[in-house]
Amino acid sequence: MKLPLFFKSKNKPKKVVDQVGEDSRRQVMQALAKGVVDLQDVIAPPAIEEDFNYLKIGGVYAQVLFVSGYPRYVSSNWLIPLINFQHTIDVSMHIQPVEGRAVLDDLRRKIAEMEAEITNNLQRGKAVDPGTQAKLEDARSLQEQLVKGMERFFLFGLYITVYAQNLKELKVVSEQVISTLGSIMVVAKRATLQMFDGFNTTIPIGKDILDIKRNMDTTSLATTFPFTSSELSDDKGVMYGINEHNESLVIFDRFSLENANMTVFATSGAGKSYAVKLEVLRSLLLDTSVIIIDPEDEYKLLSQVNQGNYFDFSKNSVNKINPFDLSVNKIEDEDVLGQKVMFLHSLMEVIMGKLSPEESALIDRAIVRTYKSYGITPDPTSQSKKPPLMEDLYKVLIGYETETGRKLGLRMERFIKGGLADIFNAPSNIDMSSPLTVFSIRGVEDELRPAAMFIILDFIWNEVRKRFKKRLLVVDEAWYLMQYAGSARFLRSITKRARKYYLGVTTITQDVEDFLGSAYGSSIINNSAIQLLMKQSPPAIDKIAKTFYLSRGERKLLLSAGIGEGIFFAGSNHVAIKIVASPEEHKIITTKPKEILKQKQEAKQ
């Protein structure tokens, strides 16, 4: 059956539209200007054909569904499966407020009927119908809320129009929509013999012609809002991967949040370094400078490809960092020397182990005396002078000629005369002017790595405060720093203050339990607006779930996640993500030994 055009016009629609199809764009514009046709004639389809179970609008088929059954209980955003449905559909929600007095009268009558039914069954010795009992409890609860003014009453209608290019596709997609709603205990049916009325109900004219509604109170209605989906896609920022909920792109600018810090947790081999290297590679394209502390030499190729500075701290290295360096540009309201004394005190704890109160006091006095021997005092004008070296502190401690001083000197001797003497007992010669700077400590012994990372982190922090620009700082294997209170406290301090210096700190670790078990680790997470959780081990999943309030499904996802899969948190939003890279990017950032060996062989050839 053919019906008149939905867009009504004073002209003859079919003839006009046919003519428009034959004319050129210029002729159409002329006709519009002369008033021969109007805009409705141009945009209207040739005809709308209505059948029992579908509409044909021009060359497109449509089918209207209405929701007739709802579950007793729903959670917030229960419409997400419908909003994220992978096909073109129109969703229409019609909400009509109802006068409270009329509702209360109806409730009183319904409650009286259900009480009478239950009483009658009990008198006859029959079992009480559980359905009636449940309805009675709901009605009494709603009545109480309405009387107190805590709830209002509404009528709610939900309608969906499905579109397809042919009838076969229309049938398949409609069944998928019905099944999707059925998975959340929502019953949807086709508007048979009312397709045209249903179509007019779902278009934005504000008329509910089908008028198939369900009563809802304020709380129940609120679960349908906000009309959100699992989307994390912005018009600017870095592409982190594919949203596994709906195959959309996860594009995000971490500097748009309250802070740009990020924490990455995963087991070994889950793809955490791969994901971070991909972010680094793409951030460099957006004029973001990147600084990396690399314990395992994983970022060398990335540095070479981007012509970055790569500093290798190993025996006989030409790269030097002096832990006694002061920030040249004094920051307003900051006690530069005092903060450096605190840092050096914490560094001595990392180097020497736990210090007694007597040893702590002596260390502080020795550090101040060491600076004073170079003419450096709390006076800011003196702090631009040449700073002392680690060896100078050693000499001051030995010079006290006390048993405590001598023992402390011996405990730091390996940094003066050992393998790291040439690295951290010499004036600094590091240039961080390149957009990408990598500090590699693979050549440093495992037991000395926490101290080396601590010194490098302090040097980076001084450089960050000298020049204000957009930067990322990547601290890989951060658990090295979390082993000691002083270094953990320093890393936490940087994450808390990074926002002021346009810095985003990325903290990566596979030792999740130790990290989360530390008060400093928890503080770092709280001060990180972005988290990336990838595959987790069963012993760690409980602590992860408690920290990030994961659902049961999210726990299972992290336990069974493949390489490069996980959950991406950005502010209050989070989605399941799959990290993907182009073939060119993959060659640069891969960490698979087999692929790296193949690349080396190809390079030799």
VOGU-3710 file (C-alpha; in Angstrom, 3 decimals, decimal comma):
1> mklplffksk> 0,000/0,000/0,000  1,440/3,371/-0,996  0,887/6,330/1,241  1,178/10,094/0,707  4,541/11,683/1,317  5,456/12,316/4,948  6,624/15,853/3,997  3,482/17,526/2,722  3,704/20,216/0,045  1,373/22,361/-1,981
11> nkpkkvvdqv> 2,925/20,864/-5,174  2,675/17,356/-6,544  5,532/15,555/-4,755  6,160/12,571/-7,017  6,306/14,588/-10,214  8,476/17,316/-8,654  11,004/14,870/-7,194  11,254/12,991/-10,494  11,888/16,258/-12,272  14,519/17,252/-9,696
21> gedsrrqvmq> 16,322/13,984/-10,341  16,639/14,944/-14,014  17,708/18,550/-13,534  21,161/19,760/-12,651  22,042/21,280/-9,299  21,979/24,770/-10,805  18,464/24,294/-12,180  17,279/23,073/-8,785  18,676/26,172/-7,097  16,962/28,361/-9,677
31> alakgvvdlq> 13,665/26,572/-9,114  14,022/27,081/-5,351  14,765/30,769/-5,847  11,697/31,262/-8,072  9,413/29,425/-5,654  8,493/26,726/-8,165  9,493/24,114/-5,579  10,324/24,396/-1,870  12,977/22,653/0,227  10,599/19,969/1,459
41> dviappaiee> 10,008/18,842/-2,120  13,741/18,430/-2,670  14,599/16,433/0,461  11,440/14,290/0,576  11,658/10,669/-0,700  9,609/9,714/-3,799  7,178/7,709/-1,671  6,728/5,778/1,570  5,384/2,248/1,209  3,906/0,519/4,265
51> dfnylkiggv> 3,672/-3,266/4,615  2,639/-5,412/7,579  6,143/-5,614/9,048  8,192/-2,928/7,350  8,303/0,445/5,641  10,047/1,256/2,390  11,195/4,871/2,363  12,613/5,567/-1,057  15,174/2,773/-1,458  15,654/2,126/2,281
61> yaqvlfvsgy> 13,742/-0,440/4,360  12,755/0,266/7,981  11,143/-1,730/10,761  9,833/-0,318/14,064  10,163/-2,148/17,402  8,532/-1,233/20,697  9,538/-2,396/24,189  6,704/-4,155/25,997  8,483/-5,808/28,924  11,077/-4,637/31,436
71> pryvssnwli> 12,994/-6,467/34,176  12,155/-5,784/37,803  15,687/-4,554/38,543  18,059/-2,655/36,240  21,491/-1,101/36,756  22,665/2,341/35,656  23,195/2,745/31,902  21,357/-0,487/31,161  20,722/0,779/27,621  24,436/0,660/26,722
81> plinfqhtid> 24,082/-2,556/24,612  21,421/-0,786/22,545  23,316/2,506/22,197  26,474/0,655/21,106  24,620/-1,572/18,657  26,670/-1,995/15,483  24,087/-0,898/12,954  22,078/2,192/12,013  19,084/2,502/14,332  16,947/5,321/15,727
91> vsmhiqpveg> 16,090/5,160/19,429  13,199/7,220/20,787  12,300/7,656/24,463  8,968/9,261/25,409  8,573/10,420/29,019  5,274/11,743/30,328  4,897/13,029/33,913  1,766/11,930/35,782  -0,054/13,891/38,512  0,841/12,497/41,928
101> ravlddlrrk> -2,707/12,550/43,344  -4,087/10,337/40,565  -1,209/7,893/40,993  -1,748/7,645/44,755  -5,447/6,919/44,234  -4,606/4,149/41,761  -1,933/2,754/44,108  -4,338/2,631/47,053  -6,869/0,742/44,950  -4,214/-1,693/43,615
111> iaemeaeitn> -2,771/-2,265/47,086  -6,249/-2,985/48,465  -6,944/-5,483/45,643  -3,638/-7,327/46,181  -4,093/-7,423/49,981  -7,584/-8,800/49,496  -6,283/-11,480/47,117  -3,575/-12,559/49,554  -5,993/-12,607/52,517  -8,548/-14,619/50,528
121> nlqrgkavdp> -5,896/-17,201/49,561  -4,743/-17,558/53,172  -8,353/-18,063/54,410  -8,868/-20,794/51,825  -5,569/-22,465/52,736  -3,943/-21,669/49,401  -0,317/-20,665/48,934  0,318/-16,968/48,414  1,283/-16,109/44,838  4,965/-14,915/44,950
131> gtqakledar> 4,307/-12,571/42,046  1,457/-10,852/43,852  3,552/-10,598/47,026  6,424/-8,944/45,130  4,054/-6,492/43,410  2,514/-5,589/46,758  5,903/-4,833/48,291  6,850/-2,643/45,316  3,528/-0,789/45,425  3,807/-0,096/49,175
141> slqeqlvkgm> 7,395/1,135/48,762  6,415/3,417/45,873  3,420/4,732/47,786  5,635/5,680/50,736  8,156/7,456/48,479  5,413/9,374/46,655  3,761/10,504/49,882  7,115/11,792/51,207  7,773/13,604/47,937  10,999/11,654/47,356
151> erfflfglyi> 9,766/10,239/44,056  7,662/11,392/41,131  5,698/9,230/38,739  6,160/8,992/34,947  5,032/6,981/31,937  7,933/5,785/29,798  7,896/4,494/26,207  10,900/3,097/24,327  10,868/2,605/20,540  13,521/1,581/17,983
161> tvyaqnlkel> 13,552/1,946/14,190  15,946/-0,373/12,330  17,171/0,491/8,809  18,535/-1,795/6,081  19,141/-1,894/2,329  17,031/-5,021/1,732  14,439/-7,170/3,468  16,861/-9,978/4,282  19,241/-7,641/6,076  16,309/-5,955/7,816
171> kvvseqvist> 15,118/-9,274/9,246  18,600/-10,246/10,484  19,320/-6,892/12,123  15,883/-6,728/13,759  16,415/-10,167/15,291  19,813/-9,033/16,561  18,268/-5,970/18,218  15,556/-8,120/19,831  18,210/-10,602/21,054  20,416/-7,811/22,384
181> lgsimvvakr> 17,553/-6,396/24,410  16,577/-9,907/25,485  20,057/-10,374/26,988  19,235/-7,643/29,530  15,719/-9,038/30,159  13,956/-6,430/28,006  11,178/-7,677/25,701  10,927/-5,979/22,292  8,276/-6,662/19,629  7,580/-5,511/16,088
191> atlqmfdgfn> 4,883/-2,883/15,578  2,944/-5,076/13,145  0,315/-3,194/11,122  1,437/0,056/12,781  4,749/0,632/11,063  3,883/4,108/9,824  2,638/5,214/13,244  5,752/3,679/14,781  8,025/5,531/12,356  6,345/8,846/13,221
201> ttipigkdil> 6,839/7,972/16,905  10,620/7,579/16,540  11,303/10,687/14,464  11,996/13,911/16,409  8,538/15,494/16,377  7,702/14,701/20,021  4,579/12,590/19,380  4,042/9,117/20,849  1,483/7,767/18,391  1,950/4,114/19,382
211> dikrnmdtts> 1,434/5,034/23,050  2,884/1,834/24,559  4,181/2,999/27,935  5,250/1,631/31,286  5,004/3,349/34,648  8,350/4,394/36,220  9,349/6,391/39,264  12,171/8,953/39,264  14,865/6,507/40,373  13,953/3,914/37,759
221> lattfpftss> 13,776/6,545/35,042  17,191/7,897/36,042  18,796/4,563/35,128  18,123/5,349/31,458  20,288/8,488/31,727  22,834/9,714/30,934  22,397/8,416/27,435  26,021/7,261/27,341  28,064/4,602/25,629  31,529/3,196/26,104
231> elsddkgvmy> 33,181/5,872/24,019  36,606/7,438/24,521  37,126/9,245/21,265  38,072/12,904/21,019  38,825/15,181/18,097  42,419/15,611/19,260  45,047/13,623/21,094  46,813/10,282/20,723  45,228/7,119/19,375  45,765/4,481/22,061
241> ginehneslv> 43,979/1,583/20,378  40,626/0,053/19,422  37,588/0,152/21,712  36,604/-3,519/22,021  33,035/-2,609/23,028  32,123/-1,094/19,671  35,274/-1,126/17,481  35,613/2,661/17,680  38,983/4,394/18,078  40,274/5,323/21,527
251> ifdrfslena> 41,665/8,821/20,857  42,494/10,893/23,889  44,501/13,920/24,955  45,865/13,153/28,414  46,678/16,830/28,977  42,954/17,659/28,827  42,349/16,052/32,247  43,018/17,468/35,708  46,508/15,972/35,446  48,375/14,173/32,679
261> nmtvfatsga> 49,792/11,336/34,779  49,328/7,708/33,811  49,986/4,363/35,529  50,422/1,088/33,624  50,059/-2,283/35,376  50,569/-5,661/33,700  52,384/-8,966/34,000  55,607/-9,542/32,112  54,988/-9,985/28,384  51,468/-8,515/28,425
271> gksyavklev> 52,477/-5,616/26,174  52,804/-2,706/28,603  56,109/-1,390/27,181  54,721/-1,879/23,659  51,698/0,276/24,512  53,803/3,009/26,102  56,288/3,086/23,203  53,388/3,444/20,789  52,060/6,405/22,795  55,555/7,960/22,837
281> lrsllldtsv> 55,930/7,564/19,080  52,582/9,224/18,412  53,060/11,943/21,055  56,267/13,049/19,341  54,176/13,856/16,253  52,128/16,256/18,401  55,158/18,309/19,499  55,381/16,651/22,908  58,894/16,172/24,304  59,466/12,769/25,893
291> iiidpedeyk> 61,979/11,681/28,557  62,405/7,971/29,356  64,185/6,061/32,122  64,914/2,716/30,444  66,124/-0,165/32,678  66,205/-2,830/29,936  67,462/-1,036/26,810  64,019/-1,336/25,182  63,821/2,210/23,822  67,125/2,388/21,931
301> llsqvnqgny> 65,676/1,777/18,451  62,872/4,245/19,189  65,493/6,851/20,058  67,556/6,156/16,935  64,573/6,377/14,584  63,501/9,724/16,070  67,086/11,074/16,245  66,810/11,418/20,008  69,486/11,583/22,680  70,382/8,176/24,076
311> fdfsknsvnk> 72,470/8,154/27,271  73,879/4,783/28,312  74,975/4,633/31,958  77,394/1,730/32,126  81,028/1,246/33,087  83,362/3,654/31,224  80,344/5,645/29,985  81,030/9,185/28,759  77,669/10,325/30,165  77,841/11,976/33,597
321> inpfdlsvnk> 75,316/13,219/36,146  76,271/15,041/39,327  73,668/14,411/42,075  74,736/17,660/43,774  73,579/19,875/40,886  71,173/22,647/41,881  68,379/24,035/39,743  69,938/27,080/38,021  66,620/28,911/37,686  65,276/29,330/41,179
331> iededvlgqk> 61,563/28,648/41,383  59,585/31,232/43,337  58,860/30,300/46,959  61,025/27,152/46,759  63,982/26,451/49,005  66,229/24,940/46,323  69,132/24,051/48,643  66,833/22,695/51,335  65,058/20,409/48,852  68,398/19,210/47,491
341> vmflhslmev> 69,582/18,364/51,018  66,405/16,290/51,509  66,971/14,532/48,178  70,610/13,717/49,015  69,573/12,436/52,422  67,060/10,078/50,765  69,711/9,071/48,220  72,093/8,120/51,033  69,355/5,897/52,482  69,020/4,166/49,104
351> imgklspees> 72,817/3,764/48,827  73,568/2,814/52,438  70,357/1,258/53,669  68,481/2,197/56,833  70,144/4,954/58,844  70,040/5,379/62,615  69,005/8,769/64,088  72,677/9,539/64,799  73,680/8,642/61,237  70,828/10,686/59,755
361> alidraivrt> 71,833/13,779/61,705  75,482/13,376/60,700  74,572/12,925/57,019  72,532/16,162/57,042  75,339/18,108/58,667  77,867/16,658/56,220  75,772/17,581/53,156  75,325/21,197/54,332  79,039/21,403/55,136  79,935/20,028/51,691
371> yksygitpdp> 77,935/22,760/49,943  79,339/25,397/52,281  82,896/24,363/51,339  82,024/25,498/47,768  80,527/28,753/48,998  76,923/27,603/48,514  74,487/28,633/51,266  70,712/29,201/51,557  71,359/32,599/49,959  69,969/32,250/46,368
381> tsqskkpplm> 72,799/34,387/44,946  75,335/31,752/46,019  73,517/28,800/44,444  74,736/29,457/40,908  78,298/28,555/41,893  79,968/25,318/40,817  78,437/22,478/42,904  80,426/19,842/44,828  80,744/16,169/43,825  79,909/12,911/45,574
391> edlykvligy> 83,602/12,577/46,463  83,459/15,823/48,412  80,741/14,448/50,703  82,805/11,293/51,173  85,797/13,377/52,259  83,691/15,386/54,699  82,342/12,196/56,319  85,819/10,687/56,635  87,110/14,027/57,903  84,833/13,932/60,949
401> etetgrklgl> 87,253/11,306/62,364  84,441/9,555/64,210  83,442/5,928/64,012  80,049/6,859/62,616  81,555/9,112/59,925  84,101/6,505/58,932  81,444/3,770/58,596  79,177/6,039/56,528  82,093/6,901/54,243  82,856/3,229/53,712
411> rmerfikggl> 79,214/2,480/52,857  79,202/5,057/50,024  82,733/4,206/48,822  81,591/2,129/45,856  80,062/5,278/44,350  83,419/7,019/44,771  85,860/4,297/43,777  83,647/1,576/42,286  82,084/0,991/38,896  79,732/3,993/39,156
421> adifnapsni> 82,449/6,453/40,194  82,912/7,711/36,638  79,178/8,230/36,165  77,887/9,904/39,308  81,118/11,444/40,650  81,769/13,953/37,866  80,243/17,202/36,540  77,045/16,685/34,523  77,366/16,699/30,725  73,835/15,667/29,685
431> dmsspltvfs> 72,049/17,674/26,973  68,249/17,286/27,017  67,456/19,665/24,159  66,215/16,839/21,886  62,454/16,105/21,760  63,267/12,517/22,826  65,771/11,718/25,573  66,406/8,169/26,815  68,418/7,279/29,937  69,473/3,605/29,766
441> irgvedelrp> 70,656/1,880/32,973  70,898/-1,634/31,605  74,646/-1,629/32,279  74,151/-0,797/35,958  74,221/-3,664/38,471  70,785/-4,667/39,794  71,530/-3,665/43,376  72,671/-0,212/42,239  69,779/0,429/39,860  67,458/2,041/42,444
451> aamfiildfi> 70,161/4,615/43,287  70,940/5,230/39,592  67,239/5,700/38,749  66,824/8,021/41,717  69,739/10,235/40,646  68,559/10,351/37,025  64,991/11,179/38,130  66,245/14,101/40,216  68,342/15,375/37,302  65,299/15,189/34,990
461> wnevrkrfkk> 63,128/17,004/37,529  65,646/19,860/37,719  65,671/20,137/33,925  61,858/20,068/33,739  61,606/23,026/36,115  64,114/25,057/34,087  62,072/25,120/30,844  58,270/25,210/30,735  57,011/23,069/27,841  54,769/20,081/27,094
471> rllvvdeawy> 56,538/16,890/28,206  56,039/13,229/29,064  58,249/11,416/31,575  58,226/7,604/31,331  59,515/5,695/34,365  59,747/2,043/33,340  60,015/-0,685/36,006  59,063/1,846/38,680  59,098/-0,882/41,344  62,863/-0,292/41,632
481> lmqyagsarf> 62,083/3,122/43,143  59,229/1,805/45,289  61,643/-0,439/47,264  62,884/2,523/49,309  60,803/5,092/51,154  62,962/8,019/50,045  62,854/7,289/46,313  59,151/6,292/46,467  58,384/9,551/48,254  60,291/11,514/45,611
491> lrsitkrark> 58,409/9,840/42,737  55,111/10,577/44,471  56,151/14,213/44,908  56,872/14,519/41,179  53,501/13,031/40,188  51,720/15,468/42,524  53,585/18,529/41,211  53,991/17,562/37,523  50,814/19,369/36,449  52,299/22,743/37,364
501> yylgvttitq> 55,166/22,208/34,892  53,093/20,862/31,947  54,468/17,370/32,609  52,739/14,013/32,400  54,377/11,151/34,312  53,897/7,583/33,051  54,665/4,979/35,717  55,073/1,389/34,490  55,403/-1,675/36,707  54,834/-5,399/36,661
511> dvedflgsay> 55,265/-5,773/40,434  51,674/-4,794/41,120  51,320/-6,136/44,668  54,370/-4,324/46,049  53,334/-1,118/44,280  49,766/-1,166/45,564  50,890/-2,300/49,003  52,837/0,932/49,457  51,175/4,124/50,679  53,313/6,013/48,163
521> gssiinnsai> 52,166/3,711/45,352  48,501/4,279/46,216  49,112/8,031/46,258  50,725/7,873/42,793  47,625/6,076/41,472  45,315/8,638/43,086  47,290/11,415/41,392  47,136/9,733/37,966  44,063/10,582/35,898  44,781/7,755/33,416
531> qllmkqsppa> 45,367/4,061/34,101  46,052/1,223/31,705  45,438/-2,246/33,142  46,541/-5,195/31,044  46,757/-8,931/31,739  47,053/-9,669/35,468  48,125/-12,723/37,442  45,543/-14,470/39,686  47,352/-13,540/42,949  47,261/-9,822/42,035
541> idkiaktfyl> 43,731/-9,570/40,635  41,964/-9,176/43,994  44,058/-6,150/44,965  43,694/-4,668/41,466  39,908/-5,173/41,542  39,635/-3,534/44,967  41,819/-0,562/43,989  40,054/0,178/40,684  36,529/-1,019/41,645  36,395/-3,614/38,877
551> srgerkllls> 33,279/-5,596/38,114  33,297/-9,376/37,903  33,381/-9,204/34,118  36,340/-6,800/34,167  38,238/-9,130/36,507  37,722/-11,984/34,065  38,788/-9,770/31,176  42,122/-8,941/32,849  42,789/-12,574/33,783  42,119/-13,855/30,260
561> agigegiffa> 43,380/-10,846/28,267  45,662/-11,490/25,313  48,820/-9,567/24,491  47,982/-5,887/24,012  44,491/-6,144/25,556  43,262/-4,504/28,733  41,144/-1,737/30,265  41,859/1,932/29,639  40,736/4,385/32,333  40,542/8,109/31,561
571> gsnhvaikiv> 38,980/10,145/34,320  35,575/8,644/35,141  35,353/6,702/31,853  36,885/3,344/31,018  36,734/0,945/28,099  38,167/-2,403/27,075  41,010/-1,661/24,678  43,125/-3,467/22,107  46,496/-1,850/21,398  47,149/-1,750/17,652
581> aspeehkiit> 50,070/-0,386/15,643  50,785/0,041/11,949  53,413/-2,292/10,394  55,921/0,582/10,352  55,286/1,407/14,011  55,477/-2,277/14,959  58,986/-2,613/13,561  60,158/0,230/15,777  58,466/-0,732/19,040  58,324/-4,551/19,007
591> tkpkeilkqk> 59,894/-6,311/21,982  59,633/-9,898/20,700  63,153/-11,424/20,656  62,456/-13,340/17,445  61,426/-10,190/15,554  64,310/-8,138/16,976  66,830/-10,824/15,939  65,338/-10,900/12,449  65,640/-7,114/12,162  69,301/-7,250/13,236
601> qeakq> 70,047/-9,917/10,622  68,334/-7,851/7,930  70,323/-4,777/9,011  73,631/-6,684/8,659  72,669/-7,860/5,174
//
